[in-house]
Amino acid sequence: MGSGCAQRHTSCFPGAHGTKLRQLAALISNIMQRYFLKRLRRKLLWVTLLVLVWLLCSGEAMASPLAKRVSAFPDWSDKPPVQPSEGDLVYPAWMDGAWKMTSTLKEMAAPVAPEVITPGFEGNRQFLDVPIEADIRFQKARVAQGKFLNRPLKNSEGVVSDRAFNGLSLARAYLGDDWVEAVKVDPDNPNRQITFLKDNQQLVSTVTGRATERPDSDTFITTEVFQQFFRGGRPTIYLNEVENTTAYHLEQDHIVADQITAVYLSPQDPDYFKAIDRPVALYRYNLELYSTSDSPLKTR
């Protein structure tokens, strides 16, 4: 005769009892996992919100590289963060039109002096606080959005600099009409232009890197890095690499800008390893642009 336990509940046997315990343990484990997952999700949500608040409230975290670079002048120890230049530099719509620009050199520095002082640096002191005026213009054009397999990608309309006109106007404003004969832009590459000087000399400039930022609708910051060399009766002489970083800001009736030109030694220079990526000359200009045409600024 079997036991009463066997007749009433088969779960009383050790095998069945173990199975029930394992099922119960699995149930408790699932409940605990769901509980901890909910708590973890809440904590992750709070962490995400706290990080977002920190980013929004922290000027350091949100500051853009070019804006920080302008603010850090003259404490520059390296070159700007740029991408290879493709197509032309596109400006905000409010820069479209013709302008009378006044450029005034306000500061200059030689960060690697006395080890390295570029030729002409001391001579440029004569331009400190001397306003130089020039006519410049920006215009709408079809702009290629880079290239693929050496073919231009989709075109779009944008405001670009009239590089030939502006280059000639600025060069003559600084060097005089007798020194500068013409400026031509490569029809196949807006980043390459040639300045024709007297005595059959040519200055070839090629933009190699570029970056832009739009901190707000009324501010536009851009940097361009370009290589220059002379071409003339003597062997080609490579000049220093040059950076132009400019922060434009739209005011009520004109545009103001903070422009910094930095000069870097080329690898061909015998003093190159004394500076490497540090600028050897820095010039800071204040720019003011007043419209001389029916630009969007006049109807703003």
Sequence and secondary structure as in RCSB ss.txt:
>XXXX:A:sequence
MGSGCAQRHTSCFPGAHGTKLRQLAALISNIMQRYFLKRLRRKLLWVTLLVLVWLLCSGEAMASPLAKRVSAFPD
WSDKPPVQPSEGDLVYPAWMDGAWKMTSTLKEMAAPVAPEVITPGFEGNRQFLDVPIEADIRFQKARVAQGKFLN
RPLKNSEGVVSDRAFNGLSLARAYLGDDWVEAVKVDPDNPNRQITFLKDNQQLVSTVTGRATERPDSDTFITTEV
FQQFFRGGRPTIYLNEVENTTAYHLEQDHIVADQITAVYLSPQDPDYFKAIDRPVALYRYNLELYSTSDSPLKTR
>XXXX:A:secstr
   HHHHH GGGSHHHHHHHHHHHHHHHHHHHHHHHHHHHHHHHHHHHHHHHHHHHH HHHH  HHHHHHHHTT 
  S    EE  S   B GGG EEEEEEEEEEEEE TTTTT   TTTGGGGGGBT EEEEEEEEEEEEEE  EETT
EE  EEEEEEE HHHHHHHHHHHHH TTTEEEEEE TT TTEEEEEETTTEEEEEEEEEEEEEEEETTEEEEEEE
EEEEEESSS  EE  EEEEEEEEEE SSSEEEEEEEEEE  TTSTTHHHHTTS SEEEEEEEEEEE S  GGGG 
